Amino acid sequence: MIFSSAYLPSVAYMIEMIHAEDIVIEVCETYTKQTCRNHCLIYGPNGKQTLSIPVIRVHGNRTLMKDIRISYHQSWQRTHWRSIETAYNNSPFFLYYQDDLAPFFQRRFDYLIDFNMELLFLLLKLLKAKCRIALSDGFIRDVSTERGKILVSKKSIFNNPPYPQPFASKLRFIPNLSIIDCLFNLGPETSDYLRNSIN
C-alpha cells in the first residue's frame, strides 16, 4: 500500500497501516499544505486541537515532500509538547509513553520527512506492527487498486469505535484523532483495538 507521510498519524491511517505488510511512503509528490503531512489532531481541554509544524517550501509550490524543511523560527516543539501534556497528562498511559515521545520535541530535524519517518518507526514499534516500509523513488502515478493509494488528509472522515477519552465526559467522544490519543488512553491494548477496527 502507498501512504502519504504524516505527522503523528490519525487512527484511520494507523488502522490501514497495521493491516498492511508492504508499505511505500510517497515522498516524491508535490507537498500539499494543511494536511496530515505536517498537521495532527489531539483532544485538548476545549475539544479538537490542531498541532501544525511550520515548514519551508524551498521550491515554492513545486516543492516535493522529501525536500520540505522544518522551520524553527517559532518554538513549535515546546508548544506542541506542552499542548500534548495538557491534553493527556491525566490519561492512564501518558507516563508510560512520554519518555518515548518527548525527545522528538527536543531534537532538531532538518527535513519534515525525516522527522515523520522516525516518529512513525517509533509508533510502529510501540504498536508491535511488523510491516515493511520503503520510501518511493519517484512519483507513483498509476495505482491498480482502489485502496492502493492512501493519501490521508486531516479532513478525512472516519468514525472509529469509541474508547475512553479524558474530556469526553464533559464534551463528547471525538473520533479519528492522532494515534497518540489511542496510545495514551488505551496503552498496550491499542494494537488490538486497531486490528479489530475496520476503516
C-alpha positions in Angstrom: 0.0 0.0 0.0 1.1 3.6 -0.6 0.7 6.2 2.1 1.5 9.9 2.3 3.8 10.9 5.0 2.1 12.0 8.2 2.9 13.8 11.5 1.5 11.7 14.4 -0.9 10.0 12.0 -4.6 9.6 12.6 -6.3 6.4 13.9 -7.7 5.7 10.4 -4.2 6.0 8.9 -2.7 3.6 11.5 -5.6 1.1 11.1 -4.7 0.8 7.4 -1.0 0.6 8.1 -1.3 -2.0 10.8 -3.2 -4.3 8.4 -0.6 -3.9 5.6 2.6 -5.9 5.1 4.5 -3.8 2.5 4.2 -0.1 2.6 5.6 2.7 0.4 5.6 6.2 1.8 5.2 8.7 -1.1 7.9 11.3 -0.8 8.1 12.4 -4.5 4.6 14.0 -4.6 4.3 17.8 -4.6 3.8 18.9 -1.0 0.2 19.8 0.0 -0.5 22.4 2.6 -2.8 21.8 5.6 -2.8 18.0 5.5 -1.6 15.2 7.7 1.9 15.7 6.3 2.5 18.4 8.9 -0.7 18.5 11.0 -2.2 16.3 13.6 -5.3 16.5 15.8 -5.4 15.9 19.6 -8.2 16.2 22.2 -7.5 19.3 24.3 -9.5 20.7 27.2 -11.6 22.6 24.8 -12.1 19.8 22.3 -10.3 19.1 19.0 -7.0 20.9 18.7 -4.7 21.1 15.6 -0.9 20.9 16.0 0.9 22.2 13.0 4.6 22.0 12.2 5.8 25.2 10.4 7.6 24.3 7.2 9.8 25.9 4.5 8.9 25.1 0.9 12.3 25.6 -0.7 11.0 25.5 -4.3 7.7 27.2 -3.6 4.5 25.4 -4.6 6.6 22.9 -6.6 8.5 21.6 -3.6 8.4 17.8 -3.2 7.6 16.2 0.1 11.1 14.9 0.5 12.5 18.5 0.2 10.2 20.2 2.8 12.3 21.7 5.6 11.1 22.3 9.1 11.1 25.9 10.3 12.4 26.8 13.8 11.6 30.5 13.7 8.9 29.7 16.3 9.4 27.4 19.3 6.8 25.0 17.9 8.3 21.9 19.5 7.8 23.3 23.0 4.3 24.5 22.2 3.3 21.1 20.8 4.7 19.2 23.7 3.0 21.5 26.2 -0.3 21.0 24.3 0.2 17.2 24.4 1.0 17.3 28.1 -2.1 19.5 28.9 -4.3 17.2 26.8 -3.0 13.8 28.1 -1.3 14.3 31.4 -4.3 12.7 33.1 -4.6 9.9 30.6 -3.9 6.4 32.0 -0.8 5.7 29.8 0.7 9.2 29.3 3.5 8.5 31.8 4.1 5.1 30.2 4.8 6.6 26.7 6.0 10.1 27.5 9.8 9.2 27.6 9.5 7.7 24.1 7.8 10.7 22.6 9.3 13.7 24.4 12.8 13.5 22.6 11.0 14.3 19.3 10.1 17.7 20.7 13.6 18.5 21.8 15.8 17.3 19.0 16.0 19.2 15.7 15.3 17.6 12.4 16.2 19.5 9.1 13.6 17.7 7.0 9.9 17.0 7.7 10.1 13.5 6.1 13.0 12.6 8.5 11.0 13.7 11.5 7.8 12.0 10.4 9.6 8.7 9.5 11.5 8.4 12.8 8.3 9.1 14.6 6.4 6.6 12.5 9.0 3.9 13.2 8.6 4.6 16.9 4.8 4.3 16.7 5.0 1.0 14.8 7.4 -0.3 17.4 5.1 0.6 20.2 2.2 -1.0 18.4 4.3 -4.1 17.6 3.5 -3.8 13.9 5.6 -5.9 11.6 5.1 -4.1 8.3 7.9 -3.4 5.9 8.4 0.3 4.9 10.2 1.9 1.9 10.2 5.4 0.5 9.1 6.0 -3.1 11.9 6.7 -5.6 9.6 8.5 -8.0 6.1 9.8 -8.0 3.6 6.9 -8.2 1.0 7.9 -10.8 -0.9 4.7 -11.5 -2.4 2.6 -8.8 -4.0 -0.8 -9.6 -6.4 -1.0 -6.7 -8.9 1.4 -5.2 -7.2 1.1 -1.8 -3.7 1.2 -3.3 -3.0 4.9 -2.6 -3.8 6.2 0.8 -3.3 10.0 0.8 -5.0 10.7 4.1 -5.6 14.4 4.9 -6.6 15.9 8.2 -10.1 16.3 6.7 -10.6 12.6 6.3 -13.8 11.3 8.0 -13.7 8.1 9.9 -15.7 7.2 12.9 -13.7 4.7 14.8 -15.3 2.8 17.8 -15.4 4.9 21.0 -12.8 4.4 23.7 -12.3 6.4 27.0 -11.0 10.0 26.4 -10.3 12.3 29.4 -12.5 15.1 28.3 -15.3 13.0 26.7 -17.4 13.1 29.9 -17.9 16.8 29.7 -17.6 17.2 25.9 -18.0 14.1 23.7 -16.0 11.3 22.1 -14.0 12.6 19.2 -13.1 10.0 16.5 -10.0 9.8 14.3 -7.6 11.9 16.3 -3.9 11.3 16.3 -2.8 7.8 17.2 -1.3 9.2 20.4 -4.9 9.8 21.6 -5.3 6.0 21.4 -1.9 5.2 22.9 -2.3 7.5 25.9 -5.8 6.2 26.6 -5.6 2.5 25.7 -1.9 1.8 26.2 -0.8 -1.7 25.1 -4.4 -2.5 24.1 -4.1 0.0 21.2 -2.7 -2.7 18.8 -5.7 -5.0 19.4 -8.1 -2.0 19.1 -6.6 -1.1 15.7 -6.5 -4.7 14.4 -10.2 -5.1 15.3 -11.3 -1.8 13.7 -12.2 -1.5 10.1 -11.6 1.7 8.1 
